[in-house]
């Protein structure tokens, strides 16, 4: 018997909701096209084969934090605001629906500010060809390179634009949102904004990668472990990540 989405969210640390239409996904992809085409100085509109035409220099520039985000239009923002399941999660988790969608970069760097009504996009090329596109297992709680102890600061929504089955989707570690994760097991020489944990810690937990339908999104707790989501398919994976920040707790 399938769990109620609210029960699943609180029990497992995540749930899957229908958020966008196929047309919504195309709008989001077009906004990413603009970013990529500005870098390549060409008109290219097939993200599936991104790994075939992006050279190393272009890929590094596109994936730099200063470039790897898009602004969300009013229609997209409205779809999120009106989603009944999204609103029920906020009300049952925070007790209110006062939030901001913020692109969070490296807050420890003065030239990397918060950007309102924006989200990051992520690219993972096929793992057989590119081994370094995906970060390790981490949680989002310590945002922007800062330590955060407030579990109600924000939650995350992950939405695939290309790549929807479990070869492509985000790797999740159910129920780990209930744990206090040990800082002494963070990986050495961590180059990521979100802390990456050592395998000796994360190997204790079971990885789950769901099959999704286009327009579905994973909404998850900021303390949930996730990551090491290698692209095991043949196409380049594109996804966006929304940070839903609690206006009463996010600082």
N, C-alpha and C positions, 0 to 999 in steps of 0.2 A: 504493500500500500504506500503510495507516494505521500511524503510529508507535506503538511501545510507549509507554505513558503516562509511564514514568520517563524514557525517552530524550527524549520531547517536553518534559518539565518542564525537564531540564537543557539541552537544545538551544535551546528557544524561550523559556524563562523562565516557562512556565505549562503547565498541562494541565487537562482537564475530567474530573471524576469524578462518579459518581452518589453523592449523599450523603443525600438525604431522600426520603420518600414524599409523596404528595399530602396525606395527613393531617398529616404533619409541617409542611408549608407552611401549612396552615390554622391550626395551633396558633400558629405564628409570627405570622401575620396577625392573629389574635385579640389577641395581646399588643400589637400596634401599634394595633389598634382602641381598646384601653383607653387608651393614651396620647392618642390623638386625641380620643376622646370626653370625656376629662377636661378637655381644653382647650375643646371646644365646648359642654360641658355638655348634650350630647344623645347619643342612642344612634344611631350611624350605622355601617353595616357593609359598605359598598360602596366599597372603596378604588379601584376602577377609575375612578370618577368623582370622585375627590378634588378634581380641578382645577375642578369645577363648583360645589362648595359651600364650599371653603376661601377665606375672604377674606384679604386681605393681612396683617392683624394676626395672625389665627390661624395662618397659614402660617409667619410669622416666629417665633412662639412655639414652634410644634411643631418647627421645624427648628433651634432654638437648641441648642447642644451640651449644655446641662444637661438637656434633655428628650429628645434624639434617640437614645435607646438603650433596649434591653429586656434584662431578665435572661433567661437561658436555663434551662429546667427540666432536671431530671435525665435525662428520656428523651431530650431533644435532645442533651445533653452525651454521653450514652451512645452515641447513633448516631454521633457524631463519633469518639469514642474507639475504637469497634469497627470503623471503616471500614478495610478492609485496604489499599486504595490510599493513603489518607492516612498510615497507619502506615509503609508502604514508602517514601513520599517523605521522611518525617522521618528514618527510619533511614539512607537513602542520602544525605540532604543533611546532617544534623547528626550522625549516628552514634548517636542515641538517641531516645527517645520522651518525654522529660521536658518537658512544656510546660504553660503556663497560657493560658487564653483571657481576654484583658483588653480592656475598653473603654478606649481611650487617648484622652483629651481633650487639652487644652492644658496640658501639664505645667509650662509656664512660669508658669501661673496657680495660685496657692496653693489656690484653691477649686474646682479641676477635677481631682480625683484619679483614679487608676486604679481601675477597678471590675472585680472578678473575676467570671468566668462571665457576662459581659454582652457585648453587641455593639451597634454603631450600626446604625440603619436610615437609608436614604437615599430621598428622594423627588425624582423628576424629572417635572414636568408636561409635556404636549406642547409641543414647541419652537415650533410655529406661534403659540402663545398666550403662552408664557412663555420668554423668552430667557436668563434669568439663573440657572436652577436648577442648572446643571452647571458644575463647575470645569474649569480647563484641564488640559493634560497635565502630569503630575507623577510622582514616585515616592514610596513610603511610607517609605523608609529613614530619613529625618530625622523621626522620630516625635515628636509632642507639642510641636513647635516647637523641638526640640533637634537639633543636628547629631550624626549617628551614623555611625561608620565601620565598624561590625561588621556584615558582610553576613549573619551567621548569627543576628541578634537575633530575627527573627521572619519569618513568611510570612503571606500574606493569603488568605482564602477569600471570594469574592464569590458570593452566591446570590440570584438574582432570585425574587421572590414574585409579581409581576405584570409581564408583558412578557418574553417568552422568545426572540423571534427577533431578527435582527440590527438591526432598527429600534430596539430597546430595549437590547440587551446592552452590557456594558462594552467600551469601546474599548481594545485592547491593541496594543503595539508590539513584535512578536516580536524576540527576540535582544538587546534593548537592556539586559537585565540584565547583560550581559557588559562593559558600558562604564563608564568613569568619567565621570559627568555633570558638566559644567563649572558651577561656582557662579556664574561671571560672566555666565551666560546665563539666570539666573533672572529672572522678570518683575519689573518695578518695582512698588512699592506692593502687594506680595503680601499679601492678607488671609487666606490659607489656612494651616492648620497644616502641611500638606505643601507643599513648594516647587513652584510652577508655573513651567514653563520658557517662554521666548520662542518664538514660532512659527518664527523663523529657525533655531532648533535642532531643534525637533520635526518641522518639515516635511521634514526629511531622511529620516525613517523612515516605513515603511508602516503604515497603520492596519488592524487586523483586528478585526471584530466577529463572533463566532460565533453560530450558531443553536443554542439550547439546548432541552432538554426539561425540563418541570417536575421539580424535584428534583435536577437537575444543578447543579454548582458549578464555578467557575473557581478553581483554587488557583495562586497565582503568587508569584514571588520579590519581595522588598521593594525590589529595585533596578530592577525592570522599569518602564518608562514606561507609563502608562495614563491614561485620562481623555478629556475633551472628548466624553463619551458622550451626545450629545444625544438626547433622546427624539423619534424621528421617527414615532412611532405616534399613535394617537388616545386611548389610555388613559393614566392616570398610572402611571408606573413606580415600583414599590416593590422595594427590595432590602435585604439585610442584608450586613454585612461583619464577618467574624471575624478578629481578630488572634491568631494562634497564636504565642505568645511562648516563646522558648527559655529554659527555666529555668536553664540553665548560662551563658547569654550576655546575656540581656536585663537591662538596668540602668536 
